[in-house]
Amino acid sequence: MNGFKLSWTVDPEKAKEFQDIYYPKCDIILVHINWNDLGGFYYIPMSVQEKIFKEIGSENYTKLPKKGTNPRGIEITKVALSKLIADDNSRKIEISWAKQSLKFNVFTRWVDLWREEINAG
């Protein structure tokens, strides 16, 4: 699983400022959707985040956007996330994400629901 955005900014100065002052402040609930494969629902307590943050440091915990690109923010690194979800104090519910094909016309469905509402009122 790759990292995820901790903060949205493309400004290099703001990104560096965020990295310099970032420290975990709350628990994380993360849903990893991996279509047609195994993903999960994760609970990562703040105590685990603090432990990993202190263990690997800010530069290894967060990833700054590359200059000259438009990545839209600062990420938690893949290394940090792997350590967070592997910790014994984090919790995981594995979910098999089977993608199903739904065959219906969205417009017709909306019109039918609209008619039902009009007839009921």
N, CA, C and O of each residue as an XYZ file, in Angstrom:
484
protein
N       0.848     -1.169      0.000
C       0.000      0.000      0.000
C       0.894      1.232      0.000
O       1.859      1.312      0.760
N       0.566      2.185     -0.852
C       1.313      3.440     -0.907
C       0.885      4.363      0.223
O      -0.083      4.088      0.933
N       1.618      5.463      0.383
C       1.259      6.449      1.383
C      -0.008      7.200      0.999
O      -0.588      6.958     -0.059
N      -0.428      8.105      1.859
C      -1.596      8.939      1.584
C      -1.303     10.370      2.000
O      -0.347     10.623      2.734
N      -2.117     11.304      1.537
C      -1.892     12.729      1.790
C      -2.193     13.087      3.243
O      -3.244     12.741      3.783
N      -1.249     13.786      3.858
C      -1.442     14.336      5.196
C      -1.902     15.786      5.118
O      -2.620     16.269      5.994
N      -1.478     16.476      4.055
C      -1.828     17.884      3.867
C      -1.813     18.192      2.376
O      -0.980     17.673      1.633
N      -2.739     19.040      1.949
C      -2.841     19.409      0.534
C      -2.243     20.778      0.302
O      -2.789     21.787      0.748
N      -1.117     20.814     -0.397
C      -0.508     22.069     -0.811
C       0.489     21.787     -1.925
O       1.103     20.721     -1.953
N       0.653     22.725     -2.832
C       1.681     22.596     -3.862
C       2.792     23.620     -3.652
O       3.781     23.635     -4.385
N       2.624     24.466     -2.656
C       3.617     25.493     -2.339
C       4.792     24.841     -1.611
O       4.609     24.334     -0.504
N       6.004     24.838     -2.200
C       7.161     24.178     -1.565
C       7.488     24.711     -0.167
O       7.885     23.944      0.710
N       7.323     26.017      0.042
C       7.616     26.587      1.362
C       6.621     26.098      2.402
O       7.002     25.747      3.518
N       5.342     26.076      2.032
C       4.301     25.608      2.961
C       4.485     24.120      3.246
O       4.275     23.673      4.373
N       4.876     23.356      2.234
C       5.093     21.925      2.409
C       6.226     21.676      3.404
O       6.097     20.841      4.299
N       7.335     22.401      3.247
C       8.471     22.246      4.158
C       8.093     22.689      5.566
O       8.486     22.057      6.547
N       7.337     23.763      5.663
C       6.868     24.252      6.968
C       6.005     23.178      7.641
O       6.143     22.924      8.838
N       5.120     22.555      6.868
C       4.273     21.491      7.407
C       5.132     20.339      7.924
O       4.911     19.840      9.027
N       6.115     19.921      7.121
C       6.984     18.820      7.530
C       7.741     19.162      8.818
O       7.929     18.302      9.679
N       8.165     20.396      8.941
C       8.932     20.814     10.125
C       8.100     20.819     11.397
O       8.627     20.561     12.479
N       6.800     21.110     11.282
C       5.971     21.218     12.487
C       5.032     20.025     12.692
O       4.383     19.920     13.733
N       4.958     19.125     11.702
C       4.009     18.007     11.818
C       4.358     17.084     12.971
O       5.517     16.738     13.196
N       3.319     16.700     13.690
C       3.412     15.688     14.725
C       2.019     15.059     14.834
O       1.027     15.785     14.783
N       1.913     13.740     14.980
C       0.589     13.111     15.068
C      -0.268     13.726     16.173
O       0.211     13.981     17.279
N      -1.540     13.961     15.857
C      -2.440     14.633     16.807
C      -3.713     13.852     17.101
O      -4.439     14.188     18.038
N      -3.996     12.812     16.313
C      -5.225     12.048     16.530
C      -5.075     10.652     15.936
O      -4.167     10.396     15.146
N      -5.968      9.760     16.322
C      -5.983      8.419     15.758
C      -6.318      8.495     14.265
O      -6.873      9.489     13.797
N      -5.979      7.443     13.528
C      -6.279      7.376     12.099
C      -7.191      6.181     11.847
O      -6.950      5.079     12.338
N      -8.235      6.423     11.077
C      -9.044      5.338     10.521
C      -8.806      5.394      9.022
O      -9.033      6.423      8.385
N      -8.349      4.290      8.467
C      -7.959      4.236      7.058
C      -8.673      3.076      6.381
O      -8.695      1.959      6.897
N      -9.249      3.351      5.234
C      -9.860      2.290      4.433
C      -9.021      2.136      3.169
O      -8.855      3.084      2.401
N      -8.498      0.937      2.964
C      -7.696      0.629      1.793
C      -8.554     -0.194      0.835
O      -8.798     -1.379      1.064
N      -9.010      0.455     -0.245
C      -9.815     -0.215     -1.256
C      -8.878     -0.718     -2.342
O      -8.145      0.058     -2.956
N      -8.909     -2.004     -2.567
C      -8.049     -2.657     -3.546
C      -8.950     -3.565     -4.384
O      -9.109     -4.746     -4.076
N      -9.541     -3.002     -5.448
C     -10.552     -3.728     -6.219
C     -10.068     -5.086     -6.687
O      -8.953     -5.240     -7.186
N     -10.945     -6.069     -6.510
C     -10.714     -7.463     -6.889
C      -9.488     -8.064     -6.206
O      -8.804     -8.922     -6.762
N      -9.230     -7.595     -4.996
C      -8.116     -8.109     -4.207
C      -8.395     -7.816     -2.732
O      -9.485     -7.372     -2.373
N      -7.410     -8.065     -1.897
C      -7.551     -7.882     -0.463
C      -7.120     -6.475     -0.046
O      -6.048     -6.007     -0.428
N      -7.941     -5.828      0.717
C      -7.639     -4.532      1.303
C      -8.018     -4.587      2.763
O      -7.944     -5.646      3.387
N      -8.423     -3.456      3.318
C      -8.804     -3.509      4.718
C      -9.286     -2.208      5.300
O      -9.249     -1.155      4.664
N      -9.735     -2.313      6.525
C     -10.188     -1.208      7.356
C      -9.225     -1.183      8.539
O      -9.130     -2.159      9.283
N      -8.512     -0.074      8.716
C      -7.451      0.008      9.720
C      -7.754      1.061     10.774
O      -8.318      2.117     10.489
N      -7.362      0.740     11.997
C      -7.382      1.709     13.093
C      -5.948      1.826     13.583
O      -5.344      0.841     14.007
N      -5.405      3.047     13.520
C      -4.024      3.297     13.937
C      -4.058      4.323     15.068
O      -4.276      5.510     14.826
N      -3.842      3.864     16.311
C      -3.893      4.791     17.442
C      -2.766      5.824     17.399
O      -1.711      5.596     16.807
N      -3.015      6.942     18.028
C      -2.023      8.015     18.066
C      -0.720      7.534     18.717
O       0.365      7.943     18.305
N      -0.825      6.677     19.719
C       0.387      6.184     20.402
C       1.303      5.438     19.427
O       2.525      5.546     19.528
N       0.732      4.691     18.494
C       1.525      3.976     17.488
C       2.173      4.979     16.540
O       3.346      4.844     16.191
N       1.410      5.980     16.127
C       1.955      7.012     15.239
C       3.124      7.735     15.895
O       4.157      7.962     15.266
N       2.953      8.095     17.160
C       4.029      8.791     17.883
C       5.279      7.926     17.965
O       6.392      8.415     17.775
N       5.094      6.641     18.249
C       6.232      5.714     18.365
C       6.982      5.618     17.036
O       8.208      5.724     17.013
N       6.261      5.419     15.931
C       6.898      5.275     14.616
C       7.531      6.604     14.189
O       8.629      6.619     13.633
N       6.844      7.706     14.447
C       7.372      9.029     14.107
C       8.707      9.264     14.804
O       9.662      9.722     14.176
N       8.780      8.956     16.088
C      10.025      9.122     16.841
C      11.103      8.159     16.358
O      12.286      8.501     16.342
N      10.697      6.961     15.966
C      11.631      5.932     15.517
C      12.292      6.284     14.184
O      13.500      6.102     14.029
N      11.512      6.789     13.213
C      12.076      7.014     11.868
C      12.315      8.481     11.534
O      12.997      8.778     10.554
N      11.777      9.398     12.317
C      11.998     10.828     12.100
C      11.083     11.434     11.044
O      10.500     10.727     10.222
N      10.974     12.730     11.086
C      10.067     13.481     10.214
C      10.350     13.287      8.731
O       9.419     13.130      7.941
N      11.633     13.297      8.340
C      11.974     13.181      6.917
C      11.613     11.813      6.332
O      11.349     11.697      5.135
N      11.603     10.780      7.179
C      11.233      9.443      6.711
C       9.750      9.144      6.916
O       9.219      8.184      6.358
N       9.093      9.968      7.714
C       7.664      9.795      7.990
C       6.814     10.522      6.953
O       5.749     10.046      6.562
N       7.301     11.680      6.515
C       6.577     12.478      5.526
C       7.381     12.597      4.245
O       8.611     12.548      4.254
N       6.657     12.756      3.140
C       7.292     12.899      1.826
C       6.818     14.202      1.201
O       5.625     14.403      0.973
N       7.774     15.079      0.929
C       7.448     16.372      0.330
C       7.168     16.215     -1.164
O       7.709     15.318     -1.811
N       6.319     17.094     -1.708
C       6.093     17.046     -3.161
C       7.358     17.442     -3.911
O       8.121     18.287     -3.445
N       7.581     16.831     -5.073
C       8.735     17.176     -5.889
C       8.522     18.544     -6.517
O       7.434     18.852     -7.004
N       9.571     19.365     -6.502
C       9.483     20.691     -7.110
C       9.249     20.562     -8.607
O       9.803     19.681     -9.265
N       8.420     21.453     -9.129
C       8.141     21.460    -10.556
C       7.056     20.483    -10.972
O       6.744     20.364    -12.157
N       6.474     19.777     -9.997
C       5.368     18.867    -10.296
C       4.115     19.383     -9.601
O       4.169     20.388     -8.893
N       3.017     18.724     -9.791
C       1.760     19.133     -9.178
C       1.140     17.947     -8.435
O       0.052     17.502     -8.800
N       1.820     17.418     -7.386
C       1.344     16.223     -6.709
C       0.261     16.478     -5.656
O      -0.321     15.540     -5.111
N       0.003     17.739     -5.382
C      -1.080     18.134     -4.479
C      -0.882     17.822     -3.009
O      -1.872     17.682     -2.291
N       0.326     17.706     -2.531
C       0.451     17.631     -1.091
C       1.576     16.800     -0.521
O       2.385     16.204     -1.233
N       1.588     16.790      0.816
C       2.587     16.067      1.588
C       2.004     14.709      1.945
O       0.874     14.618      2.424
N       2.776     13.657      1.712
C       2.296     12.303      1.985
C       2.937     11.726      3.231
O       4.026     12.131      3.639
N       2.239     10.772      3.827
C       2.886      9.891      4.788
C       3.590      8.854      3.912
O       3.002      8.372      2.944
N       4.817      8.509      4.227
C       5.584      7.628      3.340
C       5.081      6.186      3.400
O       4.405      5.773      4.342
N       5.438      5.445      2.362
C       5.091      4.024      2.294
C       5.742      3.267      3.461
O       5.128      2.383      4.057
N       6.987      3.626      3.775
C       7.706      2.990      4.885
C       6.977      3.230      6.204
O       6.756      2.300      6.979
N       6.605      4.485      6.452
C       5.899      4.819      7.693
C       4.566      4.085      7.765
O       4.228      3.508      8.799
N       3.810      4.104      6.673
C       2.504      3.457      6.672
C       2.632      1.951      6.902
O       1.837      1.363      7.635
N       3.619      1.337      6.283
C       3.838     -0.104      6.487
C       4.112     -0.418      7.951
O       3.585     -1.391      8.492
N       4.935      0.405      8.590
C       5.236      0.209     10.010
C       3.999      0.463     10.883
O       3.772     -0.248     11.862
N       3.215      1.459     10.531
C       2.014      1.784     11.302
C       1.006      0.644     11.283
O       0.474      0.260     12.325
N       0.744      0.104     10.098
C      -0.282     -0.945     10.020
C       0.225     -2.297     10.522
O      -0.574     -3.165     10.874
N       1.543     -2.482     10.558
C       2.113     -3.743     11.047
C       2.246     -3.777     12.571
O       2.456     -4.843     13.150
N       2.127     -2.633     13.216
C       2.295     -2.570     14.662
C       1.223     -3.397     15.376
O       0.067     -3.412     14.953
N       1.599     -4.075     16.444
C       0.673     -4.926     17.202
C      -0.493     -4.159     17.816
O      -1.546     -4.739     18.082
N      -0.313     -2.871     18.039
C      -1.390     -2.071     18.645
C      -2.339     -1.462     17.624
O      -3.352     -0.873     18.002
N      -2.032     -1.591     16.341
C      -2.957     -1.171     15.288
C      -3.928     -2.325     15.033
O      -3.606     -3.484     15.291
N      -5.092     -2.004     14.536
C      -6.111     -3.025     14.269
C      -6.467     -3.026     12.788
O      -6.449     -1.990     12.124
N      -6.793     -4.222     12.286
C      -7.117     -4.360     10.868
C      -8.257     -5.352     10.697
O      -8.282     -6.415     11.317
N      -9.194     -4.977      9.844
C     -10.224     -5.897      9.383
C      -9.969     -6.073      7.896
O     -10.100     -5.121      7.126
N      -9.605     -7.286      7.483
C      -9.345     -7.527      6.069
C     -10.662     -7.561      5.302
O     -11.659     -8.108      5.773
N     -10.644     -6.967      4.112
C     -11.827     -6.923      3.262
C     -11.423     -7.341      1.855
O     -10.464     -6.816      1.288
N     -12.160     -8.282      1.308
C     -11.960     -8.679     -0.082
C     -12.880     -7.792     -0.924
O     -14.103     -7.891     -0.828
N     -12.292     -6.939     -1.737
C     -13.050     -5.960     -2.516
C     -13.390     -6.533     -3.886
O     -12.637     -6.358     -4.844
N     -14.520     -7.214     -3.974
C     -14.979     -7.777     -5.244
C     -15.818     -6.725     -5.966
O     -16.865     -6.306     -5.472
N     -15.360     -6.316     -7.111
C     -16.074     -5.308     -7.895
C     -17.166     -5.991     -8.703
O     -16.913     -6.939     -9.446
N     -18.370     -5.496     -8.545
C     -19.501     -6.074     -9.259
C     -19.975     -5.111    -10.330
O     -19.927     -3.892    -10.166
N     -20.426     -5.680    -11.410
C     -20.949     -4.869    -12.497
C     -22.455     -4.690    -12.298
O     -23.203     -5.666    -12.243
N     -22.883     -3.450    -12.193
C     -24.308     -3.143    -12.057
C     -24.811     -2.665    -13.402
O     -24.258     -1.742    -14.000
N     -25.872     -3.309    -13.868
C     -26.393     -2.958    -15.184
C     -27.736     -2.261    -15.024
O     -28.774     -2.902    -14.860
N     -27.692     -0.935    -15.076
C     -28.910     -0.142    -15.079
C     -28.608      1.214    -15.672
O     -27.459      1.655    -15.712
N     -29.646      1.861    -16.125
C     -29.516      3.176    -16.715
C     -29.715      4.209    -15.610
O     -30.807      4.321    -15.052
N     -28.681      4.951    -15.297
C     -28.725      5.906    -14.197
C     -29.819      6.952    -14.433
O     -30.558      7.286    -13.506
N     -29.929      7.462    -15.636
C     -30.934      8.492    -15.926
C     -32.347      7.941    -15.737
O     -33.183      8.592    -15.110
N     -32.620      6.750    -16.271
C     -33.949      6.146    -16.133
C     -34.260      5.887    -14.661
O     -35.381      6.122    -14.209
N     -33.283      5.409    -13.924
C     -33.476      5.159    -12.485
C     -33.812      6.452    -11.761
O     -34.698      6.459    -10.907
N     -33.136      7.538    -12.076
C     -33.395      8.827    -11.442
C     -34.801      9.311    -11.773
O     -35.520      9.776    -10.888
N     -35.200      9.207    -13.035
C     -36.547      9.638    -13.458
C     -37.612      8.802    -12.746
O     -38.617      9.351    -12.294
N     -37.412      7.486    -12.640
C     -38.373      6.619    -11.948
C     -38.512      7.021    -10.479
O     -39.627      7.100     -9.962
N     -37.396      7.272     -9.808
C     -37.447      7.702     -8.406
C     -38.125      9.058     -8.263
O     -38.866      9.287     -7.307
N     -37.877      9.941     -9.191
C     -38.497     11.270     -9.187
C     -40.024     11.135     -9.340
O     -40.781     11.804     -8.638
N     -40.464     10.271    -10.256
C     -41.905     10.041    -10.462
C     -42.547      9.472     -9.193
O     -43.635      9.896     -8.803
N     -41.873      8.509     -8.548
C     -42.386      7.932     -7.312
C     -42.570      9.000     -6.251
O     -43.574      9.002     -5.539
N     -41.616      9.904     -6.138
C     -41.697     10.977     -5.158
C     -42.861     11.912     -5.452
O     -43.582     12.317     -4.541
N     -43.046     12.254     -6.727
C     -44.146     13.139     -7.130
C     -45.484     12.456     -6.846
O     -46.396     13.100     -6.328
N     -45.624     11.183     -7.169
C     -46.869     10.459     -6.960
C     -47.168     10.234     -5.475
O     -48.332     10.147     -5.085
N     -46.138     10.141     -4.659
C     -46.330      9.926     -3.218
C     -46.740     11.211     -2.520
O     -47.376     11.158     -1.467
N     -46.390     12.372     -3.081
C     -46.596     13.645     -2.418
C     -47.851     14.284     -2.818
O     -48.170     15.373     -2.341
